Every structure is written in C-alpha cells, then in structure tokens.
Amino acid sequence: MISEFHQLSEKIRLLAELTQTLRHENAALRKSGSTLVSENADLVKRISEAHRRVAALLEKMPALPQDEPLVQPQAQENA
C-alpha cells in the first residue's frame, strides 16, 4: 500500500513538473505569437504603402500608343 502511495506521489510530481513546463512554453508561444502579429501588421502596412507608391508612379507615366511595342527591336550587325 505504501508503495502505491509512492508511485502515485511520483506521478503527481511528474504531472506538476509537466504542467509547469507547459505553462512556460505556452507563455513563450503567446509572446512569440504577439510579436509575429505585430511584425505582420508592419509588413502589411509596408506592402500597402509600396502598392500606393507604385500605383501613383504608374498614373504619372504616359500611356503607350496601341500600335507601339513595349520593347524596340535592336538592329543586328552582319558579321
């Protein structure tokens, strides 16, 4: 009977250790998650700003005539 109590006591001690370890891990994951959410919000802002700036630049560019190619063919030299 005493042996059973010792086994139960050991199991309870291990469970308490595991609980404490999981609490620390959970706190670290919450902190990491919070940091990642903040970084993601910053990146979304930066992408939005870049998109806005590119759109503004595109609006300032003159339109190409419909029959004008985007790339001018280069003259080839005969060897």
DSSP file (Angstrom, degrees, kcal/mol; ACC not computed):
  #  RESIDUE AA STRUCTURE BP1 BP2  ACC     N-H-->O    O-->H-N    N-H-->O    O-->H-N    TCO  KAPPA ALPHA  PHI   PSI    X-CA   Y-CA   Z-CA
    1    1 A M     >        0   0    0      0, 0.0     4,-1.8     0, 0.0     5,-0.1   0.000 360.0 360.0 360.0 -42.0    0.0    0.0    0.0
    2    2 A I  H  >  +     0   0    0      1,-0.2     4,-2.1     2,-0.2     5,-0.2   0.885 360.0  55.0 -64.9 -37.2    2.8    2.4    0.9
    3    3 A S  H  > S+     0   0    0      1,-0.2     4,-2.4     2,-0.2    -1,-0.2   0.888 105.5  52.3 -61.8 -39.9    4.5    1.5   -2.5
    4    4 A E  H  > S+     0   0    0      1,-0.2     4,-2.5     2,-0.2    -1,-0.2   0.884 108.5  50.6 -63.9 -38.5    1.2    2.5   -4.3
    5    5 A F  H  X S+     0   0    0     -4,-1.8     4,-2.8     2,-0.2    -2,-0.2   0.886 109.7  50.7 -66.4 -38.1    1.3    5.9   -2.5
    6    6 A H  H  X S+     0   0    0     -4,-2.1     4,-2.4     2,-0.2    -2,-0.2   0.911 111.4  47.9 -65.6 -41.6    4.9    6.4   -3.5
    7    7 A Q  H  X S+     0   0    0     -4,-2.4     4,-2.4     2,-0.2    -2,-0.2   0.925 113.7  47.0 -63.7 -43.8    4.0    5.6   -7.1
    8    8 A L  H  X S+     0   0    0     -4,-2.5     4,-2.4     1,-0.2    -2,-0.2   0.905 111.5  51.4 -64.0 -41.6    1.0    7.9   -7.0
    9    9 A S  H  X S+     0   0    0     -4,-2.8     4,-2.3     2,-0.2    -2,-0.2   0.899 110.2  49.2 -62.0 -41.3    3.1   10.6   -5.4
   10   10 A E  H  X S+     0   0    0     -4,-2.4     4,-2.5     2,-0.2    -2,-0.2   0.900 110.3  50.5 -65.5 -41.7    5.8   10.3   -8.1
   11   11 A K  H  X S+     0   0    0     -4,-2.4     4,-2.4     2,-0.2    -2,-0.2   0.899 110.8  49.2 -63.0 -40.2    3.1   10.5  -10.8
   12   12 A I  H  X S+     0   0    0     -4,-2.4     4,-2.4     2,-0.2    -2,-0.2   0.898 110.6  50.7 -65.6 -40.6    1.7   13.7   -9.2
   13   13 A R  H  X S+     0   0    0     -4,-2.3     4,-2.2     2,-0.2    -2,-0.2   0.924 111.8  47.3 -62.7 -44.2    5.2   15.2   -9.0
   14   14 A L  H  X S+     0   0    0     -4,-2.5     4,-2.7     1,-0.2    -2,-0.2   0.887 111.3  51.4 -64.1 -39.3    5.8   14.4  -12.7
   15   15 A L  H  X S+     0   0    0     -4,-2.4     4,-2.5     2,-0.2    -2,-0.2   0.904 109.5  49.7 -63.9 -41.6    2.4   15.9  -13.6
   16   16 A A  H  X S+     0   0    0     -4,-2.4     4,-2.2     2,-0.2    -2,-0.2   0.899 111.8  49.1 -63.8 -40.8    3.2   19.1  -11.7
   17   17 A E  H  X S+     0   0    0     -4,-2.2     4,-2.5     2,-0.2    -2,-0.2   0.933 112.1  47.6 -62.1 -47.4    6.5   19.3  -13.5
   18   18 A L  H  X S+     0   0    0     -4,-2.7     4,-2.7     1,-0.2    -2,-0.2   0.900 110.5  52.5 -62.0 -41.6    4.9   18.8  -16.9
   19   19 A T  H  X S+     0   0    0     -4,-2.5     4,-2.1     2,-0.2    -1,-0.2   0.920 110.7  47.3 -60.3 -44.6    2.2   21.4  -16.1
   20   20 A Q  H  X S+     0   0    0     -4,-2.2     4,-2.1     2,-0.2    -2,-0.2   0.909 112.2  49.9 -64.4 -42.4    4.9   23.9  -15.1
   21   21 A T  H  X S+     0   0    0     -4,-2.5     4,-2.5     1,-0.2    -2,-0.2   0.919 111.5  48.7 -61.4 -44.2    6.9   23.2  -18.3
   22   22 A L  H  X S+     0   0    0     -4,-2.7     4,-2.7     1,-0.2    -1,-0.2   0.854 108.3  54.0 -66.5 -34.8    3.8   23.6  -20.4
   23   23 A R  H  X S+     0   0    0     -4,-2.1     4,-2.2     2,-0.2    -1,-0.2   0.916 110.7  46.3 -64.6 -42.2    2.9   26.9  -18.7
   24   24 A H  H  X S+     0   0    0     -4,-2.1     4,-2.3     2,-0.2    -2,-0.2   0.925 114.2  47.9 -65.0 -43.9    6.3   28.3  -19.5
   25   25 A E  H  X S+     0   0    0     -4,-2.5     4,-2.5     1,-0.2    -2,-0.2   0.908 110.9  51.4 -63.3 -41.4    6.1   27.0  -23.1
   26   26 A N  H  X S+     0   0    0     -4,-2.7     4,-2.4     2,-0.2    -1,-0.2   0.908 109.7  49.7 -61.8 -43.4    2.6   28.5  -23.5
   27   27 A A  H  X S+     0   0    0     -4,-2.2     4,-2.2     1,-0.2    -1,-0.2   0.910 111.6  48.7 -62.9 -42.4    3.8   31.9  -22.2
   28   28 A A  H  X S+     0   0    0     -4,-2.3     4,-2.6     1,-0.2    -2,-0.2   0.899 111.7  49.4 -64.9 -40.3    6.7   31.8  -24.7
   29   29 A L  H  X S+     0   0    0     -4,-2.5     4,-2.8     2,-0.2    -2,-0.2   0.880 109.8  51.2 -67.1 -37.9    4.4   30.9  -27.6
   30   30 A R  H  X S+     0   0    0     -4,-2.4     4,-2.4     2,-0.2    -2,-0.2   0.920 111.8  47.1 -63.7 -43.0    2.0   33.7  -26.7
   31   31 A K  H  X S+     0   0    0     -4,-2.2     4,-2.3     2,-0.2    -2,-0.2   0.932 113.9  47.4 -63.9 -45.5    4.8   36.2  -26.6
   32   32 A S  H  X S+     0   0    0     -4,-2.6     4,-2.5     1,-0.2    -2,-0.2   0.907 111.9  50.6 -61.8 -43.2    6.2   34.9  -29.9
   33   33 A G  H  X S+     0   0    0     -4,-2.8     4,-2.3     2,-0.2    -1,-0.2   0.901 109.5  50.7 -61.6 -42.0    2.7   34.9  -31.5
   34   34 A S  H  X S+     0   0    0     -4,-2.4     4,-2.1     2,-0.2    -1,-0.2   0.906 110.7  49.1 -62.8 -42.1    2.2   38.5  -30.3
   35   35 A T  H  X S+     0   0    0     -4,-2.3     4,-2.6     1,-0.2    -2,-0.2   0.914 111.3  49.9 -63.4 -42.9    5.5   39.5  -31.9
   36   36 A L  H  X S+     0   0    0     -4,-2.5     4,-2.6     2,-0.2    -2,-0.2   0.879 108.8  51.8 -65.2 -38.1    4.6   37.8  -35.1
   37   37 A V  H  X S+     0   0    0     -4,-2.3     4,-2.2     2,-0.2    -1,-0.2   0.914 111.6  47.7 -63.4 -42.4    1.2   39.5  -35.3
   38   38 A S  H  X S+     0   0    0     -4,-2.1     4,-2.0     2,-0.2    -2,-0.2   0.925 112.7  47.8 -64.0 -45.4    2.9   42.9  -34.8
   39   39 A E  H  X S+     0   0    0     -4,-2.6     4,-2.4     1,-0.2    -2,-0.2   0.896 111.0  52.1 -62.1 -40.6    5.5   42.1  -37.5
   40   40 A N  H  X S+     0   0    0     -4,-2.6     4,-2.5     1,-0.2    -1,-0.2   0.914 107.9  50.9 -63.1 -43.6    2.8   41.0  -39.8
   41   41 A A  H  X S+     0   0    0     -4,-2.2     4,-2.0     1,-0.2    -1,-0.2   0.900 110.5  50.0 -60.7 -40.6    0.8   44.2  -39.3
   42   42 A D  H  X S+     0   0    0     -4,-2.0     4,-2.3     1,-0.2    -2,-0.2   0.919 111.1  48.4 -63.9 -44.0    4.0   46.2  -40.1
   43   43 A L  H  X S+     0   0    0     -4,-2.4     4,-2.6     2,-0.2    -2,-0.2   0.879 109.0  53.0 -65.1 -38.1    4.7   44.3  -43.2
   44   44 A V  H  X S+     0   0    0     -4,-2.5     4,-2.4     2,-0.2    -1,-0.2   0.912 109.9  49.1 -62.3 -42.0    1.1   44.7  -44.4
   45   45 A K  H  X S+     0   0    0     -4,-2.0     4,-2.5     2,-0.2    -2,-0.2   0.927 111.8  48.5 -61.4 -45.5    1.5   48.5  -43.9
   46   46 A R  H  X S+     0   0    0     -4,-2.3     4,-2.5     1,-0.2    -2,-0.2   0.896 112.1  48.1 -64.3 -40.9    4.7   48.5  -45.9
   47   47 A I  H  X S+     0   0    0     -4,-2.6     4,-2.7     2,-0.2    -1,-0.2   0.914 111.6  50.4 -65.3 -42.4    3.2   46.5  -48.7
   48   48 A S  H  X S+     0   0    0     -4,-2.4     4,-2.4     2,-0.2    -2,-0.2   0.911 111.5  48.0 -61.4 -43.5    0.2   48.8  -48.8
   49   49 A E  H  X S+     0   0    0     -4,-2.5     4,-2.4     2,-0.2    -2,-0.2   0.912 112.1  49.2 -64.3 -43.1    2.5   51.8  -49.0
   50   50 A A  H  X S+     0   0    0     -4,-2.5     4,-2.6     2,-0.2     5,-0.2   0.915 111.1  50.3 -62.3 -42.8    4.6   50.3  -51.7
   51   51 A H  H  X S+     0   0    0     -4,-2.7     4,-2.5     1,-0.2    -2,-0.2   0.919 110.7  49.4 -61.0 -44.0    1.4   49.5  -53.7
   52   52 A R  H  X S+     0   0    0     -4,-2.4     4,-2.1     1,-0.2    -2,-0.2   0.907 112.2  48.0 -61.7 -43.0    0.2   53.0  -53.3
   53   53 A R  H  X S+     0   0    0     -4,-2.4     4,-2.3     2,-0.2    -2,-0.2   0.902 112.1  48.1 -67.5 -41.5    3.5   54.5  -54.5
   54   54 A V  H  X S+     0   0    0     -4,-2.6     4,-2.6     2,-0.2    -2,-0.2   0.918 111.3  51.0 -64.7 -42.5    3.7   52.2  -57.5
   55   55 A A  H  X S+     0   0    0     -4,-2.5     4,-1.9    -5,-0.2    -2,-0.2   0.902 109.8  50.4 -61.2 -40.8    0.1   53.0  -58.4
   56   56 A A  H  X S+     0   0    0     -4,-2.1     4,-1.2     2,-0.2    -1,-0.2   0.905 111.2  48.6 -64.5 -41.1    0.9   56.7  -58.2
   57   57 A L  H  X S+     0   0    0     -4,-2.3     4,-1.1     1,-0.2     3,-0.3   0.907 109.6  52.1 -64.7 -41.0    4.0   56.3  -60.4
   58   58 A L  H  < S+     0   0    0     -4,-2.6     3,-0.3     1,-0.2    -1,-0.2   0.864 106.2  54.4 -63.8 -35.7    2.0   54.3  -63.0
   59   59 A E  H  < S+     0   0    0     -4,-1.9    -1,-0.2     1,-0.2    -2,-0.2   0.830 107.0  51.8 -66.8 -30.7   -0.6   57.1  -63.1
   60   60 A K  H  < S+     0   0    0     -4,-1.2    -1,-0.2    -3,-0.3    -2,-0.2   0.714  90.1  95.5 -78.5 -21.0    2.1   59.6  -63.9
   61   61 A M  S  < S-     0   0    0     -4,-1.1     2,-0.1    -3,-0.3    -3,-0.0  -0.475  82.7-114.6 -73.3 137.9    3.6   57.5  -66.8
   62   62 A P        -     0   0    0      0, 0.0     2,-0.2     0, 0.0    -1,-0.1  -0.423  34.0-107.9 -69.8 148.6    2.3   58.5  -70.2
   63   63 A A        -     0   0    0     -2,-0.1     3,-0.1     1,-0.1     0, 0.0  -0.503  29.8-121.3 -75.7 144.4    0.2   55.8  -72.0
   64   64 A L        -     0   0    0     -2,-0.2    -1,-0.1     1,-0.1     6,-0.1  -0.624  31.6-104.5 -80.8 141.9    1.8   54.0  -74.9
   65   65 A P    >   -     0   0    0      0, 0.0     3,-1.2     0, 0.0    -1,-0.1  -0.348  33.6-114.0 -59.9 152.3    0.1   54.2  -78.3
   66   66 A Q  T 3  S+     0   0    0      1,-0.3    -2,-0.1    -3,-0.1     0, 0.0   0.822 113.7  45.8 -61.9 -33.6   -1.8   51.0  -79.1
   67   67 A D  T 3  S+     0   0    0      2,-0.1    -1,-0.3     0, 0.0    -3,-0.0   0.479  90.0  98.9 -91.8  -0.7    0.4   50.1  -82.0
   68   68 A E  S <  S-     0   0    0     -3,-1.2     4,-0.1     1,-0.0    -4,-0.0  -0.751  72.6-130.0 -89.7 125.4    3.8   50.9  -80.3
   69   69 A P        -     0   0    0      0, 0.0    -2,-0.1     0, 0.0     3,-0.1  -0.326  12.2-126.2 -70.4 156.2    5.6   47.8  -79.0
   70   70 A L  S    S+     0   0    0      1,-0.2     2,-0.5    -6,-0.1    -2,-0.0   0.843  97.6  41.8 -69.1 -33.9    6.9   47.8  -75.4
   71   71 A V  S    S-     0   0    0      3,-0.0    -1,-0.2     0, 0.0     3,-0.0  -0.965  82.9-133.1-119.9 129.4   10.4   46.9  -76.5
   72   72 A Q        -     0   0    0     -2,-0.5     2,-0.1     1,-0.1    -2,-0.0  -0.635  29.8-115.3 -77.9 132.4   12.1   48.4  -79.5
   73   73 A P        -     0   0    0      0, 0.0     2,-0.3     0, 0.0    -1,-0.1  -0.451  29.6-127.8 -67.0 140.9   13.8   45.8  -81.7
   74   74 A Q        -     0   0    0     -2,-0.1     2,-0.2     1,-0.1    -3,-0.0  -0.704  21.4-110.8 -91.4 141.7   17.6   46.2  -81.8
   75   75 A A        -     0   0    0     -2,-0.3     2,-0.4     1,-0.0    -1,-0.1  -0.509  31.6-138.5 -69.4 134.7   19.4   46.4  -85.2
   76   76 A Q        -     0   0    0     -2,-0.2     2,-0.3     0, 0.0    -1,-0.0  -0.800   9.7-136.3 -98.3 136.9   21.5   43.3  -85.8
   77   77 A E        -     0   0    0     -2,-0.4     2,-0.4     2,-0.0     0, 0.0  -0.718  16.0-127.1 -90.7 140.1   25.0   43.6  -87.3
   78   78 A N              0   0    0     -2,-0.3    -1,-0.0     1,-0.1     0, 0.0  -0.723 360.0 360.0 -86.2 134.5   26.1   41.2  -90.0
   79   79 A A              0   0    0     -2,-0.4    -1,-0.1     0, 0.0    -2,-0.0   0.435 360.0 360.0 -89.7 360.0   29.4   39.5  -89.3
